[in-house]
Amino acid sequence: MTIELNQISTLFLALALLTLGTMLVRKVGFLQKFCIPAPVVGGLLFAFLATILKYFDLLSFTLDTSLQNLFMLTFFTTVGLGASFRLIRLGGKLLMIYWAACGFLALAQNAIGVSMSYIFGLHPLIGMMAGAVSMEGGHGGATAYGETLESLGIDSALSIGIAAATFGLVAGGLIGGPIVKYLINKYDLKSTEVEHEEAYSVESLEKPINTDNFLTQTLLITLCIAGGTFIGDLFSSATGFVMPGYVGAMFVAVIVRNIVDRVKEDAVHMTSINLIGDVSLGIFLSMALMSIKLWEVADLALPLLLIVFVQVIFVALFAIFILFRLLGKDYDAAVMIAGFAGHSLGATPNAMANMAAVTGRYGPSRKAFLIVPIVGAFLIDVVSMPIIITTINIFN
């Protein structure tokens, strides 16, 4: 028996799972203790349930997740609208360090994937599909490069990349909280946001949410999404390279935010923007995780699982013992580590969910929410793409 859920029914299910995940995080001490994001909890519960039902030939689900992209675009647009240039200046040296670390990680992930492929007697490009392509690149990178490799004669490259990205997405959502909890406890870290409260006086003095300002923010968000989508399509047709829709939307949102600031400083109502962004992120992640087909991943060979496992261990060790120290060994650095664990193994929304879970318990960190999405959504592709393309050319 198959249950087919249309667009609205799938949206309802995603919201129901997000609500369930939120309730479980509040009530289950383990989940709260290790800052596991609510969308990860709800989405994975459904994915496991669907796998069990399908395994015993009892029931299967067909989900219409066509709205997932809209929520992803909305979320990244809200991130861009929060990127006032006065806040970007706070990124400075830390942003450059974080960016360089992500570039090094892309190189290391490819090295791990390729070297382990030789151990298991696989084609090196199969190993690369469990490297930076699907780890830092996520499902988008796995899809794009997987199709390219299959056209070059590497069979099952796409399936392997999608499977690796799936494991990475789950792992990135699970390890961020525990890593940061360890760092916070070991170094007795606390948020210092109160000390910088005056620097954000415009936002702190915002009026409460009402129909007028909420409608204005919705208008700004849809304007940025429309403009970003147009620019992305134009860029792709002109250059032949694919620009993800969320990159264009976030880029336009940054420009719109800083133009609007010059015209009317209080036009961007960050309370409304953050509310829309939080809800959009939760729904997007819930949809992404609940639609994972775990039974397809289970059919893959053991070597793939071991490669991804080594990638997860490497990210955790690199984050704790190297990147945390380079970023200053303070609370902001710890929150950035949560984000790093998320997007270095799967996707930037994972990073934001990890940081939201951590800051929701331990206190805010504006620097982390500024630096991580800018690098994860924009700058990482600048260094990872040449590394991936070079690897393909070396081993093709």
Buried (B, 14 or more C-beta within 10 A) or exposed (E): EEEEBEEEEBBEBBBBBBBBBBEBBEEEEEBBEBBBBBBBBBBBBBBEEBBEBBEEEEEBBEBBBEBBEBBBBBBBBBBBBBBBEEBBEBBEEBBEBBBBBBBBBBBBBBBBBBBBBEEBEBBBBBBBBBBBBBBBBBBBBBBBBBEBBBEEEBEBBBBBBBBBBBBBBBBBBBBBBBBBBBBBEEBEBEBEBEEEEEBBEBBEEBEEEEEEBBEBBBEBBEBBBEBBBEBBBEBBEEEEEEBBBBBBBBBBBBBBBBEBBEEEEBBBBBBBBBBBBBBBBBBBBBBBBBBBBBBEBEEBEEBBBBBBEBBBEBBBEBBBEEBBEEBBEBBBBBBBBBBBBBBBBBBBBBBBBBBBBBBBBBBBBBBBBBBBBBBBBBBBBEBBBEBBEEBBEEBE
